[in-house]
Amino acid sequence: MKIKEDLFNKRIISIDAFRGITIFIMIFVNELASIKNVPQWMKHMPADADAMTFVDLVFPAFLFIVGMSIPFAFNARLIKGDTPKTIWTHTLKRALALIIIGVYMVNAEYGYDASKMVISASFWGFLAYAMPIPIWNKYDKSFPKVTKNILQYGGMLVLVALYFLYVQENGDIGITPKWWGILGLIGWAYLITVVYYWLVNGRLIAMIAFLFICLIATVLNQIKGSFVHEIKWIGFISGHMTHATLVSAGVVISLLFFEGKISDKINWNVIAFGVLFFVLGYLLRPYYEISKIRGTPSWVLYSAGICTVIFYFLYWLMEIKKQTKWSNFFMPAAANPLLIYILPGVIYYFCKAFAIHIIPGYFREGIPGIIWSLVFSTIMLFVMKIFNKYKIQLHL
């Protein structure tokens, strides 16, 4: 793969802003999920509904941003002089880490027999959420190597121990991928897209073709009795192509935006793709309703269209008009997305394990609960600012 001598050699602040805003909203809606008496438009739509809320857009927005970042990440490694072997190894390690963390998080939620476990399920969940921090922290070069090894390998040993300490509801020992979790789904979609991106040398036409291949697989995955369900490994890949569609959509939009020079002229190619996403979503909706939970093609396409519109606005505002100061509020999350995603779970399971009640019940319902969720999300941003300052950053 060749180095792209264009804007992929620069930092695009609008992508960071988009990531930071998405993470902030993700923390907000995750906290809001535990609040009672909240309007439906502030929750995920039920599986049988033909509709979506802004909550149903958060996950696809993150997948879209993952895709937008892929060309920049690969170019940065090529400039650094990394060999293909190094890049492949890094890609596989990153995907595997996301999948592992995702599976542990899912098992912390349900599927265990607490009465048969040596440690409490809550403490198990706390350790499962906390151990990725010492394992995947980006240690400064000045950090003592011995201490670093103790933290990293110690964390790995704890995760291995947690596997054997987990007792399923049927009495079996060990965790299972009941589903892959949000991080696991991101890991699989990232891996599938990156492997293809590398094989086709990041060519725009090839990525557009892959986008439509993923979309077709998403459609076939919705058809009962389709051949993709008859062969296990095909069904497995097809199931992840839904999310790979959103990642590849992000790659395509990124290539359309940045394979060239920033211009204040209208990017008709990007607009055309945004319109195409909406049109295809509209045409498919009568056959495949809008549903985030079912992962329908119309939900994927509308999400990709909305993400394209949002990013185009941010691109115009920040890269063309140079209005960037407002985004400083969200940047701590953009710089440390994995840690800010994990940290609320660490806090939740710690409090549950030791029966600590921080928030009065009054703030777990209605408008006070919504206000608390906003406050909590803001607090998380300031915590990330402190963590970033002291070089506590997860890096996969």
C-alpha positions in Angstrom: 0.0 0.0 0.0 1.3 3.5 -1.0 1.4 6.5 1.2 -1.3 9.0 0.3 0.3 12.4 -0.3 -2.8 14.4 0.6 -4.9 15.4 3.6 -4.5 11.9 5.1 -1.2 13.2 6.4 -2.9 15.8 8.5 -5.1 15.8 11.6 -8.8 16.5 10.7 -10.3 18.2 13.8 -13.9 17.7 12.5 -13.5 13.9 12.7 -12.3 14.3 16.3 -15.2 16.6 17.1 -17.7 14.1 15.6 -16.1 11.3 17.7 -16.2 13.4 20.9 -19.8 14.4 20.4 -20.8 10.8 19.7 -19.0 9.5 22.8 -20.6 12.2 24.9 -24.1 11.2 23.7 -23.3 7.5 24.1 -22.4 8.0 27.8 -25.6 10.1 28.2 -27.9 7.5 26.7 -26.2 4.6 28.5 -26.8 6.3 31.8 -30.3 7.3 30.7 -31.2 3.7 30.0 -31.4 3.0 33.7 -33.7 6.0 34.3 -37.5 5.3 34.7 -40.3 7.3 33.1 -38.3 8.7 30.3 -39.9 9.7 26.9 -39.7 7.0 24.2 -37.8 9.3 21.9 -34.9 9.3 24.4 -34.7 5.5 24.3 -34.1 2.7 21.8 -37.2 1.9 19.8 -38.6 -1.6 20.5 -37.6 -4.4 18.1 -41.1 -4.5 16.6 -41.3 -0.8 15.8 -40.7 0.7 12.4 -38.8 3.8 13.6 -35.6 5.1 15.1 -34.7 7.8 17.7 -31.4 9.7 18.1 -30.4 6.9 20.6 -30.6 4.4 17.7 -28.1 6.6 15.8 -25.3 6.6 18.4 -23.9 3.1 17.6 -23.9 3.5 13.8 -22.3 7.0 14.2 -19.4 5.4 16.1 -19.1 2.7 13.4 -19.2 5.5 10.7 -16.4 7.4 12.5 -14.3 4.2 12.8 -14.5 4.0 9.0 -13.6 7.6 8.5 -10.5 7.1 10.6 -9.2 4.0 8.8 -7.4 5.8 5.9 -5.7 8.2 8.3 -4.6 5.4 10.6 -3.1 3.4 7.7 -1.4 6.4 6.2 0.1 7.3 9.6 1.6 3.8 9.9 3.0 3.9 6.4 4.6 7.3 7.0 6.0 5.8 10.2 7.6 3.1 8.1 5.7 0.1 9.5 6.0 -3.1 7.5 2.9 -4.9 6.2 3.5 -7.6 8.9 3.5 -4.9 11.6 0.3 -3.3 10.3 -1.5 -6.7 10.0 -0.4 -7.6 13.5 -1.6 -4.3 14.9 -4.9 -4.7 13.1 -5.5 -8.2 14.5 -4.5 -7.2 18.0 -6.8 -4.2 18.0 -9.8 -6.2 16.7 -9.1 -9.1 19.1 -8.9 -6.7 22.1 -12.2 -5.2 21.2 -13.8 -8.6 20.9 -12.4 -9.9 24.1 -13.5 -6.8 26.1 -16.9 -6.9 24.5 -17.5 -10.6 25.4 -16.4 -10.0 29.0 -18.8 -7.1 29.3 -21.7 -9.1 28.0 -21.0 -11.9 30.5 -20.9 -9.4 33.3 -24.5 -8.4 32.5 -26.2 -11.8 32.6 -26.0 -15.6 32.0 -24.3 -16.4 35.3 -25.3 -18.4 38.4 -24.2 -16.1 41.2 -24.9 -18.7 43.9 -22.2 -21.0 42.5 -19.5 -18.4 41.9 -16.5 -18.0 44.2 -16.6 -14.2 44.0 -19.8 -12.1 43.7 -21.1 -11.5 40.2 -20.8 -7.7 40.8 -17.1 -8.0 41.8 -16.5 -10.2 38.8 -18.1 -7.5 36.6 -15.9 -4.8 38.3 -12.7 -6.7 37.5 -13.9 -7.5 34.0 -14.4 -3.8 33.2 -11.4 -2.6 35.1 -8.6 -5.0 33.8 -8.5 -3.6 30.3 -7.2 -0.3 31.8 -3.8 -1.7 33.0 -3.6 -4.1 30.1 -4.1 -1.6 27.2 -3.0 1.7 28.8 -0.6 3.7 26.7 2.3 3.9 29.1 4.7 6.8 28.7 8.3 5.8 27.7 9.5 7.1 31.1 7.2 4.7 32.9 9.2 1.9 34.7 9.3 -1.2 32.5 9.0 -3.6 35.4 5.9 -1.8 36.8 4.4 -1.7 33.3 4.9 -5.5 32.9 3.4 -6.2 36.3 0.3 -4.2 35.4 -0.1 -5.6 32.0 0.6 -9.2 32.6 -1.2 -9.0 36.0 -4.3 -7.7 34.3 -4.1 -10.5 31.7 -3.8 -13.1 34.5 -6.9 -11.7 36.2 -8.9 -11.9 33.0 -7.8 -15.6 32.6 -8.8 -16.2 36.3 -12.2 -14.5 35.7 -12.9 -16.9 32.8 -12.5 -19.9 35.2 -14.4 -18.2 38.0 -17.4 -17.7 35.9 -20.2 -20.2 36.3 -23.0 -20.2 33.7 -26.7 -20.7 34.5 -26.4 -24.3 33.3 -23.5 -25.0 35.6 -20.7 -24.9 33.0 -17.5 -23.1 33.7 -16.3 -20.2 31.5 -17.7 -17.2 29.6 -19.3 -17.6 26.2 -20.1 -15.1 23.4 -23.8 -14.9 24.1 -23.5 -11.9 21.8 -20.3 -9.9 21.1 -21.2 -6.7 22.9 -21.0 -3.3 21.4 -17.2 -3.3 21.4 -17.1 -6.8 20.0 -19.4 -5.8 17.1 -17.1 -2.9 16.4 -14.1 -5.2 16.5 -15.6 -7.6 13.9 -16.8 -4.8 11.6 -13.5 -3.0 11.9 -11.5 -6.2 11.1 -13.7 -7.2 8.0 -13.4 -3.7 6.6 -9.7 -3.2 7.3 -8.7 -6.5 5.7 -10.6 -5.5 2.5 -9.2 -2.0 2.6 -5.7 -3.3 2.8 -6.2 -5.9 0.0 -7.5 -3.2 -2.4 -4.9 -0.7 -1.5 -7.6 1.7 -0.2 -8.9 2.5 -3.7 -12.1 4.4 -3.7 -13.9 2.4 -6.4 -13.1 -0.8 -4.7 -14.4 0.5 -1.3 -17.6 1.7 -3.0 -18.0 -1.9 -4.4 -17.4 -3.3 -0.9 -20.0 -0.9 0.6 -22.7 -2.4 -1.7 -21.5 -5.9 -1.1 -22.0 -5.4 2.6 -25.4 -3.8 2.0 -26.5 -6.8 -0.2 -25.3 -9.2 2.6 -27.4 -7.1 5.1 -30.5 -7.5 2.9 -29.9 -11.3 2.5 -29.4 -11.6 6.3 -32.9 -10.3 6.8 -34.5 -12.8 4.4 -35.7 -16.0 6.2 -34.5 -19.1 4.5 -31.8 -17.2 2.7 -28.7 -19.3 1.8 -26.6 -17.2 4.2 -28.4 -18.9 7.1 -27.8 -22.4 5.8 -24.0 -22.4 6.2 -22.7 -21.4 9.6 -19.6 -19.5 8.6 -21.4 -17.6 5.9 -24.1 -16.7 8.3 -21.5 -15.5 10.8 -19.8 -13.2 8.3 -23.1 -12.0 6.9 -24.3 -11.1 10.4 -21.3 -8.7 10.8 -21.6 -7.2 7.3 -24.5 -5.1 8.6 -22.1 -3.1 10.8 -19.3 -3.4 8.2 -21.7 -1.5 5.9 -21.6 1.5 8.3 -17.8 1.3 8.7 -17.2 1.1 4.9 -19.7 4.0 4.4 -17.4 6.0 6.7 -14.3 4.9 4.7 -16.0 6.0 1.4 -17.1 9.4 2.7 -13.6 9.9 4.2 -12.0 9.1 0.8 -14.4 11.4 -1.0 -13.6 14.3 1.4 -9.9 14.0 1.9 -8.3 12.5 -1.3 -7.5 16.0 -2.4 -7.4 19.5 -1.0 -9.8 21.2 1.4 -12.0 23.5 -0.6 -14.9 25.8 0.2 -16.6 24.5 -2.9 -19.6 22.1 -2.6 -18.5 18.5 -2.6 -21.1 17.1 -4.9 -19.8 13.6 -4.7 -20.3 13.5 -0.9 -23.8 15.1 -1.3 -24.6 12.5 -4.0 -23.7 9.6 -1.6 -25.7 11.2 1.2 -28.7 11.5 -1.0 -28.2 7.9 -2.2 -28.2 6.6 1.3 -31.5 8.2 2.0 -33.1 7.2 -1.3 -32.0 3.5 -0.9 -33.2 3.6 2.7 -36.6 4.9 1.6 -36.9 2.3 -1.2 -36.1 -0.6 1.1 -38.2 0.5 4.1 -41.5 -1.1 2.8 -39.7 -4.4 2.8 -37.3 -4.0 5.7 -38.6 -1.7 8.4 -36.3 0.7 10.3 -35.0 -1.1 13.3 -31.7 -0.8 15.1 -32.3 -3.9 17.2 -33.0 -6.0 14.1 -30.2 -4.3 12.1 -32.3 -3.7 9.1 -30.9 -2.3 5.8 -33.2 0.8 6.0 -31.8 1.6 9.5 -28.3 1.2 8.2 -28.9 3.5 5.2 -30.7 6.2 7.1 -28.0 6.2 9.7 -25.3 6.5 7.1 -27.2 9.3 5.4 -27.6 11.2 8.7 -24.0 10.7 9.7 -22.9 12.1 6.3 -25.0 15.2 6.8 -23.7 15.7 10.3 -20.1 15.3 9.3 -20.5 17.6 6.3 -21.8 20.3 8.6 -18.9 19.8 11.0 -16.5 19.8 8.1 -17.9 23.1 6.8 -18.0 24.6 10.2 -14.5 23.6 11.4 -12.3 23.1 8.3 -13.8 25.8 6.1 -15.1 28.4 8.6 -12.4 27.6 11.2 -14.9 27.6 14.1 -13.3 25.1 16.4 -13.2 26.5 19.9 -16.6 25.2 20.8 -15.4 21.6 20.3 -12.8 21.8 23.2 -15.6 20.6 25.5 -15.8 17.2 23.7 -12.2 16.6 22.9 -11.2 14.7 26.1 -13.7 12.0 25.0 -12.3 12.1 21.4 -8.8 11.5 22.7 -9.7 8.6 25.0 -12.9 7.0 23.6 -12.4 3.4 24.9 -11.6 4.5 28.5 -14.6 6.8 28.7 -16.8 4.0 27.4 -15.5 1.5 30.0 -15.2 3.8 33.0 -19.0 4.1 33.8 -19.1 0.3 33.9 -16.2 0.2 36.3 -18.0 2.7 38.6 -21.3 0.9 38.3 -20.0 -2.5 39.3 -17.7 -1.1 42.0 -20.7 0.5 43.6 -22.8 -2.6 43.2 -20.1 -4.9 44.6 -19.6 -2.8 47.7 -23.3 -1.6 48.1 -22.4 2.0 47.6 -25.3 4.3 46.8 -24.1 7.6 45.4 -27.2 9.0 43.7 -30.5 9.3 45.6 -33.5 7.5 44.1 -35.0 10.9 43.3 -32.5 11.2 40.4 -33.3 7.8 38.9 -36.6 8.9 37.4 -38.1 11.4 35.0 -36.7 14.9 34.5 -34.3 14.7 37.5 -32.9 11.5 36.0 -32.4 13.2 32.6 -30.6 16.1 34.3 -28.4 13.6 36.2 -27.5 11.8 33.0 -26.3 15.0 31.5 -24.4 15.9 34.6 -22.8 12.5 34.7 -21.8 12.7 31.1 -20.2 16.1 31.7 -18.4 14.8 34.8 -17.0 11.9 32.6 -15.5 14.5 30.2 -13.7 16.3 33.0 -12.5 13.0 34.4 -11.1 12.2 30.9 -9.4 15.5 30.8 -7.6 14.7 34.0 -6.7 11.2 32.8 -5.4 12.5 29.6 -3.2 15.0 31.5 -1.7 12.2 33.5 -1.2 9.9 30.4 -3.9 7.4 31.4 -5.1 6.5 27.9 -6.2 3.2 26.5 -4.6 2.5 23.2 -5.4 -0.6 21.1 
